[in-house]
Amino acid sequence: MDLKVFTATLSAIFFAEIADKTQLVSLTMAGKTAKPWAVLLGAVAGFSLVTIFSIVAGTLLGKYLHPEHIRYVGASAFVVIGILMFFNKI
């Protein structure tokens, strides 16, 4: 395993997820249900599935597209989704 890649990925995800909607949902669910272990397992399972999907999609797209193009498409999708959420369209 490449420790440099592992550390970079861990750091990027950790700082990107602080106070993210996922964290707020986990906090709310833990407080509402009073079952922190069930919330922890559900959150880890959900995030794991999303991560697996992202890695598979990134690996497949990386074979056919230049990484810079993937970055632009991802950033554009992020902006479009943000605008749609702002106007309550999604």
Secondary structure as a PSIPRED ss2 file (coil, helix, strand):
# PSIPRED VFORMAT (PSIPRED V4.0)

   1 M C   1.000  0.000  0.000
   2 D C   1.000  0.000  0.000
   3 L H   0.000  1.000  0.000
   4 K H   0.000  1.000  0.000
   5 V H   0.000  1.000  0.000
   6 F H   0.000  1.000  0.000
   7 T H   0.000  1.000  0.000
   8 A H   0.000  1.000  0.000
   9 T H   0.000  1.000  0.000
  10 L H   0.000  1.000  0.000
  11 S H   0.000  1.000  0.000
  12 A H   0.000  1.000  0.000
  13 I H   0.000  1.000  0.000
  14 F H   0.000  1.000  0.000
  15 F H   0.000  1.000  0.000
  16 A H   0.000  1.000  0.000
  17 E H   0.000  1.000  0.000
  18 I C   1.000  0.000  0.000
  19 A C   1.000  0.000  0.000
  20 D C   1.000  0.000  0.000
  21 K H   0.000  1.000  0.000
  22 T H   0.000  1.000  0.000
  23 Q H   0.000  1.000  0.000
  24 L H   0.000  1.000  0.000
  25 V H   0.000  1.000  0.000
  26 S H   0.000  1.000  0.000
  27 L H   0.000  1.000  0.000
  28 T H   0.000  1.000  0.000
  29 M H   0.000  1.000  0.000
  30 A H   0.000  1.000  0.000
  31 G H   0.000  1.000  0.000
  32 K H   0.000  1.000  0.000
  33 T H   0.000  1.000  0.000
  34 A C   1.000  0.000  0.000
  35 K C   1.000  0.000  0.000
  36 P H   0.000  1.000  0.000
  37 W H   0.000  1.000  0.000
  38 A H   0.000  1.000  0.000
  39 V H   0.000  1.000  0.000
  40 L H   0.000  1.000  0.000
  41 L H   0.000  1.000  0.000
  42 G H   0.000  1.000  0.000
  43 A H   0.000  1.000  0.000
  44 V H   0.000  1.000  0.000
  45 A H   0.000  1.000  0.000
  46 G H   0.000  1.000  0.000
  47 F H   0.000  1.000  0.000
  48 S H   0.000  1.000  0.000
  49 L H   0.000  1.000  0.000
  50 V H   0.000  1.000  0.000
  51 T H   0.000  1.000  0.000
  52 I H   0.000  1.000  0.000
  53 F H   0.000  1.000  0.000
  54 S H   0.000  1.000  0.000
  55 I H   0.000  1.000  0.000
  56 V H   0.000  1.000  0.000
  57 A H   0.000  1.000  0.000
  58 G H   0.000  1.000  0.000
  59 T H   0.000  1.000  0.000
  60 L H   0.000  1.000  0.000
  61 L H   0.000  1.000  0.000
  62 G H   0.000  1.000  0.000
  63 K H   0.000  1.000  0.000
  64 Y H   0.000  1.000  0.000
  65 L C   1.000  0.000  0.000
  66 H C   1.000  0.000  0.000
  67 P H   0.000  1.000  0.000
  68 E H   0.000  1.000  0.000
  69 H H   0.000  1.000  0.000
  70 I H   0.000  1.000  0.000
  71 R H   0.000  1.000  0.000
  72 Y H   0.000  1.000  0.000
  73 V H   0.000  1.000  0.000
  74 G H   0.000  1.000  0.000
  75 A H   0.000  1.000  0.000
  76 S H   0.000  1.000  0.000
  77 A H   0.000  1.000  0.000
  78 F H   0.000  1.000  0.000
  79 V H   0.000  1.000  0.000
  80 V H   0.000  1.000  0.000
  81 I H   0.000  1.000  0.000
  82 G H   0.000  1.000  0.000
  83 I H   0.000  1.000  0.000
  84 L H   0.000  1.000  0.000
  85 M H   0.000  1.000  0.000
  86 F H   0.000  1.000  0.000
  87 F C   1.000  0.000  0.000
  88 N C   1.000  0.000  0.000
  89 K C   1.000  0.000  0.000
  90 I C   1.000  0.000  0.000
